[in-house]
Amino acid sequence: QVQLVESGGGLVQAGGSLRLSCAASGSTLNLYAIAWFRQAPGKQREWVAGISSGGTAAYADSAKGRFTISRDNAKNMVYLQMNSLKSEDTAVYYCKADGLSWGQGTQVTVSS
């Protein structure tokens, strides 16, 4: 079965940047639309950004102007570039494709 694996999280100061990566084991991501979600402790999972198989991007209001989703089909990777990070961005971040299960996510912690 295809599995998505997130990486790139860590601890960063407010105003800093991180780039998250989403990689697939078992198949190419080229035909999938991919979305990034996040879930903070005690809160519901929230949609952050998405990218179509053709590369069209969309963003939640909380991410607009700060986050950029992209894909590199040659490397079979999807990325989420996060700039101007705020403490409110602290969460576990997941990438998701229709029909594929949730992975372990990657922790992003933004300190004030």
C-alpha positions as CSV (number, residue, x, y, z in Angstrom):
1,Q,0.0,0.0,0.0
2,V,1.1,3.6,-0.7
3,Q,2.3,5.5,2.4
4,L,2.9,9.2,2.8
5,V,5.8,10.3,5.0
6,E,6.2,13.8,6.4
7,S,9.4,15.3,7.5
8,G,11.1,18.7,8.1
9,G,9.4,19.8,11.3
10,G,11.2,21.2,14.2
11,L,11.5,24.0,16.7
12,V,11.7,27.6,15.3
13,Q,11.5,31.1,16.6
14,A,8.5,33.2,15.7
15,G,9.2,34.9,12.4
16,G,11.3,32.1,11.2
17,S,10.8,29.5,8.4
18,L,10.6,25.8,7.9
19,R,10.1,23.6,4.8
20,L,8.1,20.5,5.3
21,S,8.4,17.6,2.9
22,C,5.9,14.9,1.9
23,A,7.3,11.7,0.2
24,A,5.5,8.6,-1.0
25,S,6.6,5.1,-0.6
26,G,5.3,2.6,-3.1
27,S,4.1,4.8,-6.0
28,T,4.4,8.1,-7.6
29,L,2.5,11.2,-6.4
30,N,2.1,12.6,-9.8
31,L,-1.5,11.8,-10.2
32,Y,-2.6,12.8,-6.7
33,A,-3.9,16.1,-5.4
34,I,-2.1,16.6,-2.1
35,A,-3.2,18.6,0.9
36,W,-1.5,19.7,4.1
37,F,-3.4,19.6,7.3
38,R,-2.4,20.4,10.8
39,Q,-3.7,19.6,14.3
40,A,-2.8,21.4,17.4
41,P,-3.3,19.9,20.9
42,G,-6.9,20.1,21.9
43,K,-8.0,21.3,18.5
44,Q,-9.6,19.8,15.4
45,R,-7.6,18.9,12.4
46,E,-7.4,22.0,10.0
47,W,-6.8,22.1,6.3
48,V,-3.8,24.4,5.5
49,A,-3.1,24.1,1.8
50,G,-3.6,21.9,-1.3
51,I,-2.1,21.4,-4.7
52,S,-3.7,19.7,-7.7
53,S,-2.0,17.1,-9.9
54,G,-1.5,20.0,-12.3
55,G,0.2,22.2,-9.8
56,T,-2.6,24.6,-8.9
57,A,-2.3,25.7,-5.3
58,A,-4.9,26.8,-2.8
59,Y,-4.5,28.0,0.8
60,A,-6.5,28.5,4.0
61,D,-6.8,32.1,5.1
62,S,-4.4,31.4,7.9
63,A,-1.7,30.4,5.4
64,K,-2.2,32.9,2.6
65,G,0.8,35.1,2.0
66,R,3.0,33.1,4.4
67,F,3.0,29.5,3.2
68,T,3.7,28.0,-0.3
69,I,2.8,24.5,-1.4
70,S,4.7,23.1,-4.3
71,R,5.6,19.8,-5.9
72,D,8.6,18.3,-7.6
73,N,7.3,15.4,-9.7
74,A,10.8,14.4,-10.7
75,K,11.6,13.8,-7.1
76,N,8.1,12.5,-6.2
77,M,7.9,15.1,-3.4
78,V,5.5,17.7,-2.2
79,Y,6.6,20.6,0.0
80,L,5.2,23.2,2.3
81,Q,7.4,26.3,2.7
82,M,6.3,28.1,5.8
83,N,7.6,31.7,6.4
84,S,6.9,34.3,9.0
85,L,5.9,31.5,11.4
86,K,3.7,32.4,14.4
87,S,3.1,30.6,17.7
88,E,-0.4,29.8,16.3
89,D,1.2,27.6,13.7
90,T,2.4,25.1,16.3
91,A,0.9,21.8,15.4
92,V,1.5,18.4,14.0
93,Y,1.5,18.7,10.2
94,Y,0.2,15.9,7.9
95,C,0.1,15.5,4.1
96,K,-2.9,13.7,2.7
97,A,-4.0,12.3,-0.6
98,D,-7.5,10.9,-1.3
99,G,-7.6,7.2,-0.7
100,L,-4.5,7.1,1.3
101,S,-4.3,6.8,5.1
102,W,-3.0,9.4,7.5
103,G,0.7,9.2,8.4
104,Q,2.5,10.1,11.6
105,G,2.9,13.7,10.7
106,T,5.8,16.0,11.6
107,Q,5.8,18.3,14.7
108,V,6.2,22.1,14.2
109,T,6.8,24.1,17.3
110,V,7.0,27.9,17.0
111,S,8.3,29.7,20.1
112,S,7.5,33.3,20.9
